[in-house]
Amino acid sequence: MTFRIFSIKKQPKANPKGFTLLEVLIVLFILGLLATMAWSGMGLLDDGHRKKITLERMEIIRTAIMGPQGIYDAGGRRVIGGYVGDMKKFPDLWEARAEIRPDFSGSGWPNPDPGLGQSPSWILDPARVFFRPSGAFVAGQWQWHRPYRKLFDDAVNNMDHTGGLETENEGQPRGLWTRFVEDLPFDLPGHPAPGDIEGSEWKGPYLRPPVDQTIADAGHYAASDAEYEELEPRWRSSLSRETWEEGDYAPLGALGEGYDEKEKFRLLNTDGCLADGWGRALRFFITADKDRPGSTIFWIISEGPDFDGRYPAKGTCNVTVWTPDPSDTMGRNYDETLPENQDNIIMKIYSHEFETVFQDQQAQREKETRDLLSLVKKALSGDSPLGRNHGYTGSLGVFPDLYQWETDYWDNEAGAGVPYTKGQPRGLWTRTPNTMDSSDDIAPQAWGVGWRTACIKAPGGTGPDEIFKDAWGRELLFFHDAAANALMVLSPGADGIYDFGDPANPAEAVDISTYTPLAPENMDNIYFVVHAHEFFPGYLNIENITVFNATAGITKARLFQDQGAAASQVRISAALTDEDADGTADDWSTGSAGVPAYLYHDASAESIITGPRSLVIWNDTNGDNAPDSGEPAHILILNITAEPGSNTIPDIRVNSAVFIPIP
């Protein structure tokens, strides 16, 4: 067995004197000083960190509203994205429905009386509700009462939350994360759930829905409905009013923020509310821009580490008497130097940042749309009435049929053969507008009358998307007024809205004279109307046609004005005379003073289509009154216009010796 021997070192004796009281006090003082410095530094650092978080969150909100900064298009204009890029406006502010007064005796939710602050007026009646959002505790947690209410500028009574009565503004830009901004949980008369929603241009969400990360941080104010009701301002049933109405706040008549415990509690409940770095709901205001009339400012405000702020109230209150002051608004009178506001963190977004961009974009789109309409008009009627009609009506003398998409093909009529009065004029770019029915094919050109060629480039797209679109990407609309023989072409403009007829009935009778350009829905519409009298009938007066070296009964003249080929259009050399004074009666002359060879005007028995018309003078060797291939002829193209008195031709003279065979 092996043994190990351990030596034990002798320890020195402890100092019998110990620490003196002075030494202990010095140590404690130093430790206290260090602790104080450490805690003080941590506090400053904490607030600084929370301010940084707040600014970062504000920047995220700004990006959600306006899109990223520093992005420009080829023209040097800022590219606007986010909510504003889609909706062309700031998001509205919404807060939970107003709190009903305890002495309210009317009908509350879910069938509220007017004045409770819901759509369509959003008006609050101070005799029925308090000017604050409401909620209640459910399973120990605060929940906002739905539906949400849109804040608005009450320019009549100046009792609103955008700097009005009580100066309480707890609205949130809900459109940044949900299309269902009102979130109406039940149907109301004439206002079904889910209530107001964002328009079809909304492409969100632009932010993730805000969720309260610190649900219990308002517990020191209230943890139940009863405790919440005991917060200031408190309802005095004996007086039928709240404590702030009694002037209990100091100074006398001070309203809302800064003295309102209920509000402080609500601002710490941030489920559904965007919050700052201190976990308190951000305040949002939309105000007029006093430096730019007609423009607005979107405010994002954190009340900073002191959780306090003071805002213009749009009036004053002396006990229960409210005196409005419409000029006392955030946009005009917010004072950053007030003690309550000095630590506030503020971000402002100015509407002029996007208004100028959208104005430029709108001007460009209006120009592009007007240019498109100009092309369509030329495709329809050329330069008529004063110039050459090189359009569709110049070739065929009628407006093109309008086609609607029918599941898998385009058709120009509804059931029972009723022609469509709304649709796309497919004949402008194709001779076979209905690929499923050859009977809709447009007759080809014959002597300048008929479908000649595409009058305009086919619109992009295939199938139902083969339609003309304006610069906003919306369908260009065509309306045919059969009774007035007129066609209206319309772009709904920037707002995409128009008021005319029934869009769901493409075969309804259209009366273009009832279209009202000054109707609110039509103010920005871009349109034109073409009437048939602008291109039909045309004017032509050929007083005389003389053919030298003609053949009796064989030499003829024919003016092609339509595809009907009426016999009266043909002039036949029944008798010959000596027109060239060569001593031989071998010439033909048709037309004389007062009896023109051809005469067309708005009151003549026959009409002529405007545009390039063919006058054929030929030897009809087979006697069928039609110019045929191989027959010798002289062809003149006459440009017929709808200008009264135009196209007067005193004399046309030709010699059959220069006739050439028809191809």
MARVEX-442182 format. One line per 10 residues: their letters; for each residue x, y, z of C-alpha. Coordinates in Angstrom, 2 decimals, padded with zeros to 5 digits. Layout:
! MARVEX-442182
A	X:Y:Z ~ ...
This chain:
! MARVEX-442182
MTFRIFSIKK	000.00:000.00:000.00 ~ 001.31:003.34:-001.04 ~ 000.85:006.41:001.08 ~ 001.12:009.98:-000.11 ~ 002.17:012.57:002.41 ~ 000.66:016.06:001.87 ~ 002.34:019.04:003.43 ~ 000.17:021.78:004.88 ~ 001.38:025.34:004.19 ~ 001.12:027.68:007.09
QPKANPKGFT	-001.24:030.59:006.34 ~ -000.48:034.16:007.37 ~ -002.58:035.67:010.10 ~ -005.46:038.01:009.09 ~ -005.16:041.74:009.74 ~ -006.63:042.07:013.15 ~ -007.45:045.69:012.51 ~ -010.06:045.14:009.63 ~ -011.61:048.06:007.64 ~ -012.24:051.36:009.22
LLEVLIVLFI	-015.65:053.06:008.89 ~ -014.10:055.75:006.73 ~ -012.69:053.18:004.32 ~ -016.08:051.46:004.02 ~ -017.81:054.79:003.38 ~ -015.25:055.70:000.72 ~ -015.71:052.36:-001.03 ~ -019.50:052.65:-000.90 ~ -019.32:056.21:-002.24 ~ -017.14:055.15:-005.15
LGLLATMAWS	-019.35:052.16:-005.94 ~ -022.43:054.37:-005.77 ~ -020.84:056.96:-008.02 ~ -019.88:054.30:-010.55 ~ -023.36:052.78:-010.40 ~ -024.95:056.18:-010.87 ~ -022.75:056.90:-013.86 ~ -023.42:053.45:-015.30 ~ -027.19:053.69:-014.92 ~ -027.21:057.23:-016.24
GMGLLDDGHR	-025.20:056.17:-019.28 ~ -027.46:053.19:-019.83 ~ -030.51:055.45:-019.71 ~ -029.09:057.86:-022.26 ~ -028.02:055.01:-024.45 ~ -031.44:053.40:-024.15 ~ -033.30:056.53:-025.23 ~ -030.80:057.06:-028.02 ~ -031.32:053.49:-029.18 ~ -035.09:053.88:-029.00
KKITLERMEI	-034.88:057.10:-031.01 ~ -032.86:055.25:-033.65 ~ -035.49:052.49:-033.74 ~ -038.21:055.13:-034.08 ~ -036.48:056.83:-037.01 ~ -035.93:053.48:-038.70 ~ -039.60:052.62:-038.30 ~ -040.63:056.01:-039.65 ~ -038.42:055.45:-042.68 ~ -040.07:052.07:-043.25
IRTAIMGPQG	-043.47:053.76:-043.09 ~ -042.32:056.49:-045.49 ~ -041.14:053.81:-047.93 ~ -044.47:051.99:-047.64 ~ -046.26:055.23:-048.45 ~ -043.98:056.67:-051.18 ~ -041.67:053.87:-052.27 ~ -037.86:053.93:-052.03 ~ -036.11:057.28:-052.35 ~ -033.44:058.03:-054.92
IYDAGGRRVI	-034.99:056.16:-057.87 ~ -035.59:058.16:-061.05 ~ -036.99:057.40:-064.50 ~ -035.31:058.09:-067.85 ~ -036.70:061.63:-067.80 ~ -035.11:062.42:-064.43 ~ -038.42:062.28:-062.56 ~ -038.59:060.53:-059.21 ~ -040.29:057.15:-059.37 ~ -043.13:057.07:-056.83
GGYVGDMKKF	-043.96:053.64:-055.44 ~ -045.70:052.21:-052.42 ~ -049.27:053.10:-051.55 ~ -049.12:056.52:-053.17 ~ -047.68:055.06:-056.37 ~ -050.77:052.88:-056.71 ~ -053.50:055.03:-055.14 ~ -052.20:058.51:-056.10 ~ -052.99:059.85:-052.60 ~ -051.98:059.51:-048.98
PDLWEARAEI	-053.58:056.63:-047.06 ~ -056.60:057.67:-045.01 ~ -056.41:057.52:-041.22 ~ -058.67:055.10:-039.37 ~ -059.37:054.54:-035.69 ~ -061.65:052.21:-033.77 ~ -065.29:053.26:-033.62 ~ -066.18:056.15:-031.36 ~ -067.03:055.54:-027.72 ~ -070.75:055.95:-027.05
RPDFSGSGWP	-071.63:058.27:-024.17 ~ -073.14:056.60:-021.07 ~ -076.20:058.89:-021.33 ~ -076.85:057.95:-024.96 ~ -080.43:056.72:-025.32 ~ -080.58:055.94:-029.04 ~ -079.81:052.89:-031.11 ~ -076.20:051.78:-030.85 ~ -074.37:048.91:-032.50 ~ -074.94:046.92:-034.61
NPDPGLGQSP	-077.64:049.24:-035.98 ~ -076.25:052.65:-035.10 ~ -078.11:055.92:-035.25 ~ -076.63:058.68:-037.45 ~ -073.88:060.62:-035.75 ~ -071.96:057.63:-034.42 ~ -069.22:058.26:-036.94 ~ -069.64:055.57:-039.59 ~ -069.85:055.62:-043.37 ~ -070.91:057.37:-045.46
SWILDPARVF	-070.71:060.70:-043.57 ~ -068.27:059.76:-040.75 ~ -069.85:062.61:-038.74 ~ -069.72:062.44:-034.95 ~ -072.49:063.88:-032.83 ~ -071.01:065.07:-029.49 ~ -074.38:064.45:-027.86 ~ -074.09:060.76:-028.75 ~ -070.39:059.86:-028.62 ~ -067.06:060.90:-027.19
FRPSGAFVAG	-064.36:062.00:-029.61 ~ -062.13:059.00:-028.94 ~ -061.80:055.42:-030.18 ~ -063.24:052.64:-028.08 ~ -062.30:049.16:-027.00 ~ -062.77:046.67:-024.20 ~ -060.94:043.90:-022.37 ~ -061.47:040.39:-023.74 ~ -059.84:037.55:-021.85 ~ -057.64:040.10:-020.09
QWQWHRPYRK	-056.45:041.80:-023.26 ~ -057.57:045.09:-024.76 ~ -059.32:044.81:-028.12 ~ -060.46:047.64:-030.36 ~ -064.12:047.91:-031.23 ~ -064.89:047.45:-034.91 ~ -065.76:048.86:-037.36 ~ -063.01:051.40:-037.81 ~ -063.90:055.02:-038.53 ~ -062.25:057.19:-041.15
LFDDAVNNMD	-060.99:060.51:-039.84 ~ -061.88:063.54:-041.90 ~ -061.65:067.30:-041.79 ~ -064.97:068.54:-040.40 ~ -065.02:071.97:-042.03 ~ -068.62:072.61:-040.88 ~ -068.47:072.12:-037.10 ~ -064.68:071.73:-036.70 ~ -065.30:068.78:-034.42 ~ -062.89:066.16:-035.66
HTGGLETENE	-059.82:064.21:-034.71 ~ -057.38:065.89:-037.08 ~ -056.70:068.57:-034.52 ~ -060.25:069.12:-033.30 ~ -062.32:068.51:-030.21 ~ -060.11:067.09:-027.42 ~ -057.21:067.06:-029.92 ~ -057.27:063.28:-029.77 ~ -056.01:061.79:-033.01 ~ -055.30:058.10:-032.79
GQPRGLWTRF	-055.90:057.30:-036.44 ~ -053.69:054.81:-038.25 ~ -052.96:054.43:-042.02 ~ -054.65:051.02:-042.19 ~ -054.52:050.98:-045.97 ~ -050.80:050.26:-045.71 ~ -051.48:046.71:-044.54 ~ -055.12:045.87:-045.35 ~ -057.57:046.53:-048.13 ~ -060.47:046.10:-045.68
VEDLPFDLPG	-059.88:049.38:-043.91 ~ -063.29:049.78:-042.26 ~ -063.49:046.11:-041.24 ~ -067.26:046.24:-040.77 ~ -068.17:042.93:-039.07 ~ -071.88:043.02:-039.98 ~ -074.20:044.38:-042.64 ~ -075.74:047.80:-042.15 ~ -078.70:049.09:-044.19 ~ -077.29:050.00:-047.57
HPAPGDIEGS	-073.76:049.35:-046.32 ~ -072.86:045.64:-046.35 ~ -069.82:044.11:-044.68 ~ -066.87:044.54:-044.87 ~ -067.73:048.20:-045.44 ~ -065.38:050.59:-047.21 ~ -062.43:048.93:-048.91 ~ -059.48:050.25:-050.87 ~ -059.99:050.55:-054.63 ~ -058.86:048.11:-057.30
EWKGPYLRPP	-055.60:050.05:-057.72 ~ -054.50:048.86:-054.26 ~ -051.62:046.40:-054.66 ~ -050.69:046.00:-051.00 ~ -049.98:045.11:-048.36 ~ -047.18:047.66:-048.21 ~ -046.40:046.89:-044.55 ~ -046.81:043.86:-042.34 ~ -049.83:044.28:-040.04 ~ -048.66:045.80:-036.73
VDQTIADAGH	-048.91:043.51:-033.72 ~ -048.51:044.60:-030.10 ~ -045.20:043.16:-028.88 ~ -045.70:044.24:-025.26 ~ -049.33:043.58:-024.44 ~ -048.92:044.16:-020.71 ~ -047.13:047.53:-020.85 ~ -050.38:049.44:-020.23 ~ -051.29:047.36:-017.20 ~ -050.20:050.03:-014.76
YAASDAEYEE	-053.07:052.17:-016.09 ~ -055.80:049.54:-016.33 ~ -056.24:045.78:-016.54 ~ -060.03:045.65:-016.75 ~ -062.93:047.64:-018.13 ~ -063.75:048.89:-014.64 ~ -060.23:050.18:-014.12 ~ -060.25:051.84:-017.54 ~ -063.47:053.68:-016.68 ~ -061.83:055.08:-013.55
LEPRWRSSLS	-059.09:056.75:-015.57 ~ -059.33:060.44:-016.39 ~ -061.50:061.78:-017.81 ~ -064.15:060.02:-015.69 ~ -067.87:060.08:-016.30 ~ -069.88:061.86:-013.58 ~ -073.36:060.39:-013.81 ~ -074.69:062.97:-011.38 ~ -073.58:065.76:-013.71 ~ -073.99:063.88:-017.01
RETWEEGDYA	-070.54:064.93:-018.12 ~ -066.89:064.04:-017.86 ~ -064.29:065.53:-015.58 ~ -062.51:067.43:-018.33 ~ -065.80:069.20:-019.08 ~ -065.83:070.47:-015.53 ~ -062.52:072.22:-016.00 ~ -060.82:069.89:-013.49 ~ -057.72:069.75:-015.66 ~ -055.05:072.37:-015.15
PLGALGEGYD	-054.91:074.83:-016.72 ~ -058.63:075.49:-016.86 ~ -060.18:074.24:-020.08 ~ -057.15:072.21:-021.14 ~ -058.26:069.38:-023.39 ~ -057.20:065.86:-024.15 ~ -053.53:065.06:-024.65 ~ -051.27:065.81:-021.74 ~ -054.02:065.32:-019.17 ~ -055.89:062.29:-020.48
EKEKFRLLNT	-055.04:059.00:-018.77 ~ -057.47:057.07:-020.95 ~ -055.62:058.24:-024.01 ~ -052.25:057.35:-022.56 ~ -053.58:053.86:-021.88 ~ -054.88:053.48:-025.44 ~ -051.63:054.66:-027.00 ~ -049.80:051.84:-025.20 ~ -052.13:049.24:-026.75 ~ -050.51:048.95:-030.16
DGCLADGWGR	-052.17:045.90:-031.65 ~ -053.16:047.27:-035.06 ~ -051.20:050.46:-034.44 ~ -047.77:051.42:-035.72 ~ -045.53:052.12:-032.72 ~ -042.33:054.03:-031.97 ~ -039.20:052.75:-030.24 ~ -040.81:053.22:-026.82 ~ -043.71:050.90:-027.71 ~ -046.21:053.76:-027.94
ALRFFITADK	-048.54:054.32:-030.89 ~ -047.30:056.82:-033.42 ~ -049.56:059.75:-034.18 ~ -050.49:060.54:-037.77 ~ -051.98:063.74:-039.15 ~ -052.89:064.80:-042.68 ~ -052.94:068.58:-042.87 ~ -052.97:071.37:-045.40 ~ -049.57:072.64:-046.51 ~ -049.65:076.32:-045.61
DRPGSTIFWI	-046.74:077.02:-047.95 ~ -048.35:075.35:-050.97 ~ -052.09:075.94:-051.35 ~ -053.88:072.79:-052.45 ~ -051.13:070.47:-051.19 ~ -051.04:068.43:-048.00 ~ -048.58:067.10:-045.44 ~ -048.59:063.61:-043.94 ~ -047.19:063.82:-040.39 ~ -045.66:060.94:-038.44
ISEGPDFDGR	-045.06:061.88:-034.80 ~ -043.49:060.05:-031.90 ~ -043.95:061.84:-028.59 ~ -040.47:060.76:-027.54 ~ -039.24:059.63:-024.13 ~ -041.59:061.89:-022.14 ~ -044.70:060.38:-023.84 ~ -046.21:063.82:-024.15 ~ -047.28:066.27:-026.83 ~ -049.54:069.26:-027.33
YPAKGTCNVT	-051.40:069.99:-030.54 ~ -053.64:072.72:-031.94 ~ -057.26:072.04:-030.98 ~ -059.30:073.88:-033.65 ~ -060.93:075.76:-030.81 ~ -061.12:076.30:-027.07 ~ -063.32:075.02:-024.30 ~ -064.47:076.89:-021.20 ~ -065.97:074.19:-019.03 ~ -068.67:072.78:-021.34
VWTPDPSDTM	-068.75:075.53:-023.95 ~ -066.84:074.71:-027.13 ~ -065.72:077.66:-029.25 ~ -064.44:076.53:-032.68 ~ -061.44:078.16:-034.31 ~ -061.02:076.75:-037.86 ~ -057.62:078.39:-038.22 ~ -056.11:076.63:-035.21 ~ -054.87:073.56:-037.07 ~ -051.80:071.32:-037.10
GRNYDETLPE	-050.78:072.61:-040.47 ~ -050.70:076.19:-039.19 ~ -050.06:076.25:-035.48 ~ -048.18:073.18:-034.31 ~ -045.50:074.57:-032.00 ~ -042.31:072.51:-031.70 ~ -040.97:074.83:-028.98 ~ -043.61:073.93:-026.40 ~ -042.13:071.91:-023.50 ~ -044.34:068.93:-024.31
NQDNIIMKIY	-043.17:068.92:-027.95 ~ -039.46:069.55:-027.69 ~ -038.52:065.86:-027.60 ~ -041.09:064.83:-030.20 ~ -039.70:063.05:-033.25 ~ -041.39:064.24:-036.43 ~ -041.29:063.10:-040.01 ~ -043.24:065.01:-042.67 ~ -044.10:063.71:-046.11 ~ -045.17:066.42:-048.55
SHEFETVFQD	-047.74:065.73:-051.22 ~ -045.94:068.03:-053.65 ~ -043.21:065.36:-053.77 ~ -045.56:063.18:-055.79 ~ -048.07:065.71:-057.12 ~ -045.57:067.20:-059.55 ~ -044.53:063.72:-060.66 ~ -048.13:062.62:-061.17 ~ -048.98:065.87:-062.91 ~ -046.15:065.25:-065.36
QQAQREKETR	-047.21:061.63:-065.73 ~ -050.83:062.61:-066.21 ~ -049.93:065.26:-068.77 ~ -047.85:062.70:-070.63 ~ -050.60:060.08:-070.48 ~ -053.19:062.61:-071.58 ~ -050.97:063.52:-074.52 ~ -050.40:059.86:-075.42 ~ -054.14:059.19:-075.16 ~ -055.02:062.23:-077.29
DLLSLVKKAL	-052.44:061.11:-079.83 ~ -054.06:057.67:-079.90 ~ -057.50:059.21:-080.32 ~ -056.14:061.35:-083.15 ~ -054.87:058.23:-084.89 ~ -058.22:056.50:-084.38 ~ -060.06:059.52:-085.76 ~ -057.86:059.54:-088.87 ~ -058.42:055.81:-089.22 ~ -062.15:056.43:-089.11
SGDSPLGRNH	-062.58:059.54:-091.26 ~ -059.17:060.70:-092.41 ~ -058.88:064.46:-092.68 ~ -062.57:065.02:-093.33 ~ -064.54:067.16:-093.63 ~ -062.13:069.68:-095.14 ~ -059.41:067.31:-096.26 ~ -059.08:063.93:-097.86 ~ -060.99:061.09:-096.23 ~ -058.40:058.33:-096.31
GYTGSLGVFP	-060.04:056.46:-093.43 ~ -062.43:053.54:-093.14 ~ -065.47:055.68:-093.90 ~ -063.70:057.01:-096.99 ~ -063.38:053.44:-098.27 ~ -066.77:052.06:-097.27 ~ -068.96:055.08:-096.54 ~ -070.17:053.66:-093.20 ~ -068.88:053.34:-089.65 ~ -067.20:050.05:-088.79
DLYQWETDYW	-069.25:047.52:-086.87 ~ -068.46:047.22:-083.16 ~ -067.45:043.81:-081.84 ~ -067.71:042.18:-078.42 ~ -065.76:039.13:-077.25 ~ -068.03:036.07:-077.03 ~ -066.21:033.40:-075.00 ~ -063.80:032.44:-077.80 ~ -064.50:034.78:-080.71 ~ -065.48:038.33:-081.61
DNEAGAGVPY	-069.03:039.04:-082.80 ~ -070.84:042.18:-083.92 ~ -074.36:041.33:-082.79 ~ -076.29:040.03:-079.83 ~ -079.02:037.44:-079.95 ~ -081.71:037.85:-082.62 ~ -079.25:039.77:-084.76 ~ -079.26:042.98:-082.67 ~ -076.08:044.90:-083.58 ~ -073.77:045.93:-080.78
TKGQPRGLWT	-073.63:049.65:-080.09 ~ -070.52:049.27:-077.91 ~ -067.33:047.41:-078.60 ~ -064.16:047.44:-080.69 ~ -064.10:048.59:-084.37 ~ -062.13:045.58:-085.60 ~ -062.67:046.48:-089.24 ~ -060.17:049.29:-088.79 ~ -057.34:046.76:-088.84 ~ -058.69:043.51:-090.30
RTPNTMDSSD	-060.99:042.48:-093.18 ~ -062.02:039.38:-091.21 ~ -063.12:040.79:-087.84 ~ -065.00:037.60:-086.92 ~ -062.75:034.60:-087.53 ~ -065.64:032.25:-086.70 ~ -068.09:033.69:-089.23 ~ -066.98:034.60:-092.74 ~ -070.28:036.39:-093.36 ~ -068.85:039.25:-091.31
DIAPQAWGVG	-065.93:039.62:-093.72 ~ -065.70:043.10:-095.22 ~ -066.05:043.22:-099.02 ~ -062.71:043.95:-100.72 ~ -062.05:047.08:-102.69 ~ -063.57:047.43:-106.17 ~ -062.67:050.63:-108.01 ~ -061.81:052.38:-104.75 ~ -064.90:051.28:-102.85 ~ -064.52:048.57:-100.17
WRTACIKAPG	-061.91:047.39:-097.68 ~ -058.58:048.56:-099.02 ~ -056.03:048.01:-096.24 ~ -055.68:048.35:-092.47 ~ -056.48:051.93:-091.50 ~ -054.56:051.61:-088.24 ~ -052.08:049.23:-086.69 ~ -053.81:046.42:-084.85 ~ -053.77:046.88:-081.06 ~ -051.56:044.59:-079.07
GTGPDEIFKD	-052.86:041.48:-077.39 ~ -054.75:038.44:-078.56 ~ -058.29:037.20:-078.09 ~ -060.23:039.41:-075.66 ~ -057.12:041.54:-075.09 ~ -056.92:042.67:-078.72 ~ -058.39:046.04:-077.86 ~ -057.36:049.66:-078.00 ~ -056.11:050.88:-074.62 ~ -055.44:054.40:-073.44
AWGRELLFFH	-052.22:055.47:-071.74 ~ -053.63:054.34:-068.37 ~ -054.00:050.82:-069.72 ~ -057.79:050.99:-069.82 ~ -059.99:049.96:-072.74 ~ -060.77:052.69:-075.23 ~ -064.56:052.80:-075.52 ~ -066.58:053.09:-078.75 ~ -070.29:053.98:-078.85 ~ -072.40:053.90:-082.03
DAAANALMVL	-075.49:056.11:-082.10 ~ -077.45:054.50:-084.92 ~ -080.25:057.07:-084.88 ~ -077.90:060.04:-085.22 ~ -075.41:058.04:-087.35 ~ -072.53:059.08:-085.10 ~ -069.67:057.35:-083.32 ~ -068.15:058.45:-079.99 ~ -064.68:057.31:-078.92 ~ -063.89:057.80:-075.22
SPGADGIYDF	-061.08:057.29:-072.73 ~ -062.29:057.36:-069.09 ~ -059.21:059.40:-068.22 ~ -057.00:059.27:-065.16 ~ -059.71:058.18:-062.71 ~ -061.04:055.44:-065.01 ~ -064.62:056.60:-064.42 ~ -067.29:057.68:-066.88 ~ -071.05:058.10:-066.71 ~ -072.80:057.11:-069.92
GDPANPAEAV	-075.23:054.32:-070.65 ~ -075.21:050.85:-069.16 ~ -071.79:049.17:-069.42 ~ -073.45:045.78:-068.87 ~ -075.67:046.15:-071.96 ~ -073.54:046.31:-075.12 ~ -076.58:046.35:-077.40 ~ -078.55:049.16:-075.75 ~ -079.63:052.07:-077.95 ~ -077.09:054.87:-077.55
DISTYTPLAP	-077.95:058.56:-077.69 ~ -074.67:060.44:-077.77 ~ -076.42:063.77:-077.26 ~ -077.15:062.73:-073.65 ~ -073.46:062.42:-072.78 ~ -072.60:065.18:-070.28 ~ -068.93:066.20:-070.37 ~ -069.26:068.35:-067.23 ~ -070.68:065.55:-065.08 ~ -068.28:064.88:-062.17
ENMDNIYFVV	-067.52:061.38:-063.45 ~ -066.76:062.71:-066.96 ~ -064.68:065.78:-066.18 ~ -061.38:064.10:-067.05 ~ -062.70:061.98:-069.93 ~ -060.94:062.38:-073.28 ~ -063.26:061.83:-076.22 ~ -064.37:062.83:-079.68 ~ -067.49:062.31:-081.76 ~ -067.60:061.72:-085.51
HAHEFFPGYL	-070.92:062.43:-087.24 ~ -071.68:060.95:-090.63 ~ -072.32:064.42:-092.06 ~ -068.61:065.12:-091.57 ~ -067.75:062.58:-094.28 ~ -071.06:061.84:-096.02 ~ -072.44:063.06:-098.31 ~ -069.59:064.46:-100.35 ~ -069.77:067.37:-102.78 ~ -068.94:067.04:-106.50
NIENITVFNA	-069.94:068.98:-109.58 ~ -068.47:067.82:-112.91 ~ -070.08:070.16:-115.38 ~ -068.82:068.48:-118.57 ~ -066.91:065.43:-119.78 ~ -065.58:065.39:-123.32 ~ -064.02:062.37:-125.03 ~ -062.35:062.85:-128.40 ~ -062.41:059.98:-130.90 ~ -065.22:058.24:-129.04
TAGITKARLF	-067.34:055.30:-130.18 ~ -071.11:055.73:-130.06 ~ -072.75:053.51:-127.50 ~ -069.40:052.04:-126.48 ~ -067.51:054.94:-124.88 ~ -068.85:055.42:-121.38 ~ -068.12:057.15:-118.06 ~ -068.77:055.68:-114.63 ~ -068.20:057.24:-111.19 ~ -067.85:054.70:-108.41
QDQGAAASQV	-069.29:056.07:-105.19 ~ -070.43:052.79:-103.56 ~ -070.66:049.10:-104.31 ~ -074.28:049.29:-105.45 ~ -073.38:050.03:-109.09 ~ -076.59:051.90:-109.82 ~ -077.27:052.28:-113.59 ~ -077.66:056.03:-113.22 ~ -073.98:056.29:-112.41 ~ -073.08:055.28:-115.99
RISAALTDED	-073.04:057.89:-118.77 ~ -073.23:056.42:-122.32 ~ -072.16:058.05:-125.58 ~ -075.54:057.82:-127.34 ~ -074.67:060.42:-129.98 ~ -071.38:061.86:-131.24 ~ -070.53:065.45:-132.15 ~ -067.54:067.34:-133.52 ~ -066.08:068.78:-130.32 ~ -062.53:069.24:-131.66
ADGTADDWST	-063.69:070.97:-134.87 ~ -061.82:068.54:-137.11 ~ -064.84:068.20:-139.39 ~ -065.77:064.73:-138.11 ~ -068.53:063.88:-135.64 ~ -066.39:061.46:-133.64 ~ -066.47:063.09:-130.23 ~ -068.71:062.65:-127.22 ~ -069.72:065.33:-124.74 ~ -071.91:064.78:-121.70
GSAGVPAYLY	-073.16:067.57:-119.45 ~ -074.24:071.07:-120.30 ~ -075.10:074.37:-118.68 ~ -077.48:073.63:-115.82 ~ -077.31:069.86:-116.40 ~ -073.89:068.69:-115.10 ~ -072.44:065.35:-116.06 ~ -072.27:064.44:-112.33 ~ -073.72:066.43:-109.45 ~ -073.75:065.38:-105.79
HDASAESIIT	-074.51:067.42:-102.70 ~ -076.42:067.16:-099.42 ~ -079.82:067.47:-101.15 ~ -079.18:065.52:-104.34 ~ -081.11:062.37:-105.16 ~ -077.89:060.38:-105.04 ~ -075.03:060.72:-102.54 ~ -071.33:060.19:-102.94 ~ -068.90:058.92:-100.34 ~ -066.07:061.22:-099.38
GPRSLVIWND	-062.56:060.09:-100.06 ~ -060.73:059.03:-103.24 ~ -063.40:058.12:-105.80 ~ -062.70:056.55:-109.20 ~ -064.03:058.13:-112.39 ~ -063.52:055.60:-115.21 ~ -063.90:056.67:-118.85 ~ -063.59:053.59:-121.06 ~ -064.74:051.67:-124.09 ~ -067.20:049.07:-122.85
TNGDNAPDSG	-066.51:046.46:-125.50 ~ -068.67:043.78:-123.90 ~ -071.54:046.15:-123.12 ~ -071.98:045.19:-119.44 ~ -071.65:048.77:-118.14 ~ -068.68:047.69:-115.97 ~ -064.99:048.32:-116.66 ~ -063.42:044.92:-117.21 ~ -059.87:043.72:-117.51 ~ -058.43:044.40:-120.94
EPAHILILNI	-060.92:047.10:-121.90 ~ -059.21:050.40:-122.82 ~ -059.78:053.15:-120.26 ~ -058.67:056.39:-118.70 ~ -059.01:056.48:-114.90 ~ -059.15:059.62:-112.77 ~ -059.02:059.65:-108.95 ~ -061.14:062.46:-107.52 ~ -060.71:063.50:-103.89 ~ -064.23:064.04:-102.61
TAEPGSNTIP	-064.74:066.04:-099.40 ~ -067.76:066.92:-097.32 ~ -067.07:070.63:-097.50 ~ -070.09:072.37:-099.09 ~ -069.32:073.75:-102.53 ~ -066.07:071.83:-102.91 ~ -064.94:069.82:-105.95 ~ -066.43:071.85:-108.77 ~ -064.79:070.71:-112.05 ~ -065.88:072.71:-115.11
DIRVNSAVFI	-064.54:070.35:-117.76 ~ -062.77:067.03:-118.15 ~ -061.26:066.32:-121.58 ~ -059.60:063.07:-122.69 ~ -058.73:061.35:-125.98 ~ -059.50:057.67:-126.48 ~ -056.17:057.43:-128.24 ~ -054.47:057.54:-124.85 ~ -056.69:054.84:-123.30 ~ -054.75:051.88:-121.93
PIP	-056.04:048.40:-121.16 ~ -057.45:047.85:-117.68 ~ -055.17:045.43:-115.75
